[in-house]
Amino acid sequence: MEYELKDTRSGFGAGLLELGRTNPNVVGLCADLTGSLKMDAFEKEFPDRFFQVGIAEANMMGIAAGMTIGRKIPFTGTFANFSTGRVYDQIRQSIAYSGKNVKICASHAGITLGEDGATHQILEDIGMMKMLPGMTVINPCDYNQTKNATIAIAKHNGPVYLRFGRPKVPNFTTDQPFIIGKAIKLKEGGDVSIFATGHTVWEALEASKKLQENNINCEVINITTIKPLDEVTILNSIQKTKCAVTCEEHQILGGLGCSIAQLSAKKLPVPIEFVGVNDKFGESGKPMDLMKKYQIDRNSIASAVINVLKKKI
């Protein structure tokens, strides 16, 4: 089946515009990247509720935190690197510690940012944000899911980190309300559990098709919310399959894989293989070429499945 290719950042822009039309408390802030974040439609329709702060990301976080005192729901927008690494102190002190209702919306995450290179390809952001007490961390996989996640987080009271990207990817999920904290089973299987997030979800589905040809039946689960983790869905799956592979466009250390391994170690120990970037910075290149080089593409996922099945008792 052919799916339309759409970038997840456009899903964010569409969701923000819809929120603007339905919730007068929603405001947008951007650090000189309105077009890149697809916030321009919101800015055009609601100029009095949009604030261009310029290249001053730390200031943007402080302004957003202050706006919540007046019951506004601020959505900040810039690249993931500048949404987290550059402003971690402001997020920790002014937003997370104070429990402010700020939605930190981060585009151009991971290595699929491509040609902009290592300085912009943050691969540590999920770990940084999930460690903050009270911070919800969401990483949708396609346009529909990003749009609906954007709408959903406006109803959630508390700080949220919403991560999405630049490249066009298959828009394969159905257009339905997003449930924070709920994983989605995309394919039933009994041999191995594949837990994927963000852009790697489609790669996991493609890997499962390839493995099916060799009579390996994979269960593919889309981890849409990394914190809070859907422990019930994850444990039910590994109880059935007795092994798992985790997939993420992020450092292996500190990401989704670590969260699932910790859960497994505490509740139901099973062999786990981790697909992600292994303690390296990114580099300039085409998105899919980088996915292959850093071994987070469908072939790498399939290899991880083969490896974990060898460890399965």
N, C-alpha and C positions, 0 to 999 in steps of 0.2 A: 504494500500500500504506500502510495506517495503522499507525503505530508508537506505542507507549505513551510518554507524556511523563513523564520522570523527571529529577530534578536530579542533577547529577554529585556534589555533596557527599554525597548518600545512597549513591552508589556507594563513596565513600571510607569511610563508616561501616560499610557491609556488608563491605568488604574488611578493615578493621581488626578487626572482630568475628571474622571467619573466621581471621585471623592469630592472634588471641588464643587461639583454641581449638586451634591446631596448633603454635604456637611460644611456649614459655614465656618466652623472652627478650624478646618484644615488650612494650613498655610505652608508655602514652599520657600525654602532657602537654598541658594546655590552658590558655589564658589567658582564663578567664571566659566562654568561648563554647561550652560543651560541646554544648548543643542545636543551635546554629547549625552546628557542624562535624559533627553527627550522631555524636558520640563517646559519647553517653549509654548506648547498648547495651553498649559495651565497658566503660564505667565500672560499670554495674550488675552485669555478669557477672564482672568482674575488679577489684573495688575496691582490692585490694592492689597492683595494677599500674597504677593510674591516679592522676595527680598534678595537682590543680587548683592552679595557681600564682597565679591572680588576674590582675589587669591589670598584669602585670610581664613583658612579652614578652622583654626582654633577659635577665632572670634565668632565664626558661624555657630560652633557648638555652644558657646556661651550665650549667644543671642537666643538660640533655640531653647536652651534650658530656662532662660528668663521668660520666654513667651508662654511656657506652660503654666506659669503662676497666674496668668490671665485666662486660663482654661483653653488656650489655643493648642492645636495638635500640630506641631512643626514636623515637616518632612525635610530633612537636610539631604542635599545631593552633591556628590563629587565622586571621583574615582576611589575605588576601594582602598588603595594605598594611602590616599590623603584623608579618607574617612576614618582610618584606624591608626596606622603607624604614626602619622604626622600629628595626630590630635589625641593620643591615648590618655594623656594626663587630663585634658579637659573632659573627655568622656567619663573617665573614672571618677573624677572629683565632682564635676558639676552635674552629670547626668546619672550615672549608675549609683554612686554613693547616696545621692539625694532622691533616687527613684523617680526621676523626672520622665514625663510622658513624651519623650522625643523618639522619632523614627529615623534612624540613621540608615540612609539608603545609598548603597555603594555599587557603582557600576564598574565595568572594566576589571573585574576580579580575575585572578588566576593567570595562567600563561596564555590563554586564548586571547588576551589583549594583543598578543602578536608582536608586530614590528616595533612597538614602543620600548620593548626590552625590559631588562631586569629591574631597573629603577622604578618602573610602574607596575610590574607584574607581582603584586603581593601574593604570597603563598602562606602567610602566617596569620591572616586576619581572623579566620574562624577560631583558632586557638586563643588568640588574644581576647576576642569578644566573649567566647563561651566561659572564660574564667572569671568574668566580672559578675559578682552576685546580682541576681535579679534581671540579668540581660537575657532576652529571648533572641535566638539566632536562627534565621530562616534562609534557606538556600534553594530556591525553586529551580525547576529543570527546563522550562520552556516559556513561551510568550503567555499562554493562557494561565499557567500557574503563577507566573510573576504578577500579572495583572490582578488576579484574584487574591494573591497574598498581600499586595499593596492595599487593596480594599479592606482586607481582614484586619491588618495590624492597626488601622485607625480605631477599631472597636476595642482593641486590647489596651488596658491601662497599665502602662509601664514602658521602659525603654526597650527598643527592638533594633536589631541589626538585620537588615535585609540585603542580601548579596545577589548580584546578577551580573550579566556580561555584555560584551560587544558583538561577538560573531552571530551570524544567522545560523540557527539550528532548527531541526524539525520541530514543528509545533504539534505534538502528538497527543497531549492530554486533553480531556474533555473540559469544556468551559463550565466549571462548577465552583461553588463556594469553597474557599480554602479554609481548612480547619487547622489552627495552630496546634502543634504537638502531635499530629496524626500522620503516621507513615502510610504509604499507599502501596498495596501489593499489585504489581503490574502483570506478573506472570506466576502461576502456581507451579511448584516443582518439589521434588523430593530428594534430590541428590546433594544439592548445595544451595546455601542462601547467599545471594549477592545483594549487598546493601550499598546503594549508590546515591549520590547527591549532586545537584547542579547539572553541569554539562555532561558528567559521566553517566547519567542515567540512560541516555540514548545509547551510549557506547556499550553499556551493560546489556541492554536489550538486544543489540546487534550481536554481541558476544554469545548470548544465550541461544540465538538462532544457529550460530555456527556450531556450538557445542551439541545442540539437539541432533545435528546430523550424525554425531558420534554416540547417540543414545545417552547423552548426559543431560539430565532434566534439571534445569536451574530454576530456583525461585528468585524472582527479581523484585526487590522492594525499594521504592523511592523514599529516601529519608528527606522529606521536605523541611523538617524542623530538626535542627541538630541539638538545640536546647530550648525547651525540655524534650528529651528523647522519648520516643514511643517505646518504652521498655516491654510492654505486653506483646506488641506485634513482633519485635525483634526476638524475644525469648521464645515465643510460640514457633517461630520459623526455625530457629536453631535447635529447638527440641525435636523437631521433625527431621531436619537434614543432618544434624550432628557435625556440621562444619560451615565455615563462612568465608566470604571474600568481601572486603570493604573497598569502595572506590570513591576517590575525590580528587578534584583539581586544586590541591592544597598540599602542604607538607604532610607527610605521614605522621611525623611527630606533632602531637597536639591537636589533630583534626578529628574528623568523624571516626576514623578507625580506632583511635585511642579511646574514644567514648564507648564504642561498642565492645572493645576488648576489656575495658574495665568492668562493664556490665556483665559480660560473659564470665570473667574471672570471679566475680562475686556471686553470681547466681547459677551459671550453667557453663562450666568450662568446656570449650571445644576448640579444635584447630582453626586458626584464622590466618589468612593471607591478606596483605595490605597493598592496595594499588594507589599510588600517589607519588608525589615528588619526594625523592629520598635525600634530604639534607643538602639541597642544591638551590642556588638562585636560578632564575630563568635567563633567557637571552632573546635577542631579536630574531624573529622568524615568522613564517606563516602559521596560523593557529594549529591546523591539523598536523603540520610537520613537527611542531613542538610537542603536541600530544603524543606522537609516536616516539620522538626522541626521549622524552621524559617518562615513557612507559605508562601512560594513563589512557591509552586508546583501547579499542575492542580486542585487539590481538593480545595486549598485555593482560587484560581482564581474563581472557580465555586461558592464557598460560597460568595465571594465578589459580584458576579453578582446577586445572590439571594438577598443580602442585599441592593444593590443599586436600584434594581427594586422595592423594598418596599418603597423607597423614591421618586420614580418617580411620577410626577404629570401628 
